[in-house]
């Protein structure tokens, strides 16, 4: 092993270690790895940032923007509401929702597809008087499977296609992935619909559908200010010290039957009702200390859900504005005008002090705010509402126009009339010029950490080849499997890629494994396409953990899943995928 090969191996080992550790965001890790590779002389400084102009990076960014345009136009709602099945049978609902999720994920970002269908899935489960946990994990898995079907369905496919063009002269086309990907997706959706959901723990499957994530009465108390209360005549600011001592917050004041906006200078009057949030012990002590009188029962109308204010449950996605932040640092009340009433993590209410809580992906937040502004504020925070949304009226013409622009871009690219990056970049310009996607929202749909990851990892993948490291790894694998059938080696590549994808980002996995797969094929003297297809399938199939794919994380809180619940359905699914994918790859792409 040469010095250059040893250096790139050490850099990759450190990169993978930080990816698995998860304490540092993967785009930062990838950027650091790129800098190390440049400083080590593995990548010429003039080539350091070529990955950001790489066709794969441009295409991924354009597809993400077009996905947002299709969503904003109401096109996806238009399709979804006509196809969602209403049935009490979990298998039929999972089959219907899963099929729709897979179909949408074939043409739009799979996170966006899940975000649109998750509220519908929850509502359909509640109508059927069944736990949403029965359908949410299968729905997440189906949305991931759908990305296998087309070139634009998932970033790994785009990376593999672009790598093939650089290595072999021509890229995979729009539907090169379809025979294998569609077969795997259909079998996978059938598996999760017919058997997969039955493998979830019994406690998860039998959870009562009316079991709320939040017992609001356990967090909120209405207390009336009496004439002789210590709080009478004081400003809200005067109560902050006592509130902090007992880990409670005054989040609202009801006066004369109407809720008034909380101001630190607001003077309290006799018969004002304070809306106080905190744990039960802290609430009781705070109210007793100020001489307040507890008001209301569960059956009595409360002040925190009136005409002016509303409540919404929303889930925290990875890399959203609130991910990794605390309530104190976000200043939700002063900056956004909303109150955080409660948090649920892994299906259980968080009982600690909310002000110090650091948000994690998958957390479900109970937010209170102005009824008109709350949906927009939730979107600004980057959270996904768990309430079913109505169809966006007055946007029917935009929906069909967005579908037409998207279809035209796909058609021109599939026919080879124009390159994929140009086709989709032109479509992006078209949706902006036509007013489907406002300029201010142009970049909101772009997953920038993924773009940075691709821009940084693509040159590192190139360094693997230029240093001869991919050939070295391929030689080792071929030597270890000497005498074994090529089909077995192909299976090994698929399984290794799938395993890496369960703990690493799927795009990074594709960047690293694509050159290794092709090098193995060259060592064996066989066609490289089956090995590239195996990498494409494996990189997109991460079902063992909630951290393997963002969609797995998104359903963790709303479904009430534990970390160890995923492998129960995910491991058999990955085995089924392997059994189905390898023969299909060999049939469609002979050795």
Secondary structure, DSSP 8 states (H G I E B T S, - for coil): --HHHHHHHHHHHHHHHHHHH-SS-HHHHHHHHHHHHHHTTSS-GGGTTGGGGSHHHHHHHHHHHHHHHHHHTTHHHHHHHHH----S-HHHHHHHHHHHHHHHHTTS-HHHHHHHHHHHHHHHHHHTTS-THHHHHHHHHHHHHHTTSSTTSSHHHHHHHHHHHHHHSS---TTTTHHHHHHHHHHHHHHHHHTGGGGS-HHHHT--TT--S--GGGTEEEEE--TT-TTTT-BGGGGHHHHHHTTEEEEEEEETTEEE---TT-B--TT-EEEEEE-HHHHHHHHHHHT-EEE--TTS--GGGSSSEEEEEEEE-TTSTTTT-BHHHHTIIIIIS-EEEEEEETTEE--S-GGG-B--TT-EEEEEEETTTHHHHHHHTTEEE-S-----TT-HHHHHHHHHHHHHHHHHHHTTSS-HHHHHHHHHHHHHHTTSS-GGGTTTT--HHHHHHHHHHHHHHHHHHHTTHHHHHHHHHHHHTTTS-HHHHHHHHHHHHHHHHHHS-HHHHHHHHHHHHHHHHHHHTS-SHHHHHHHHHHHT---SSTTSSHHHHHHHHHHT--GGGHHHHHHHHHHHHHHHHHHHHHHHS--
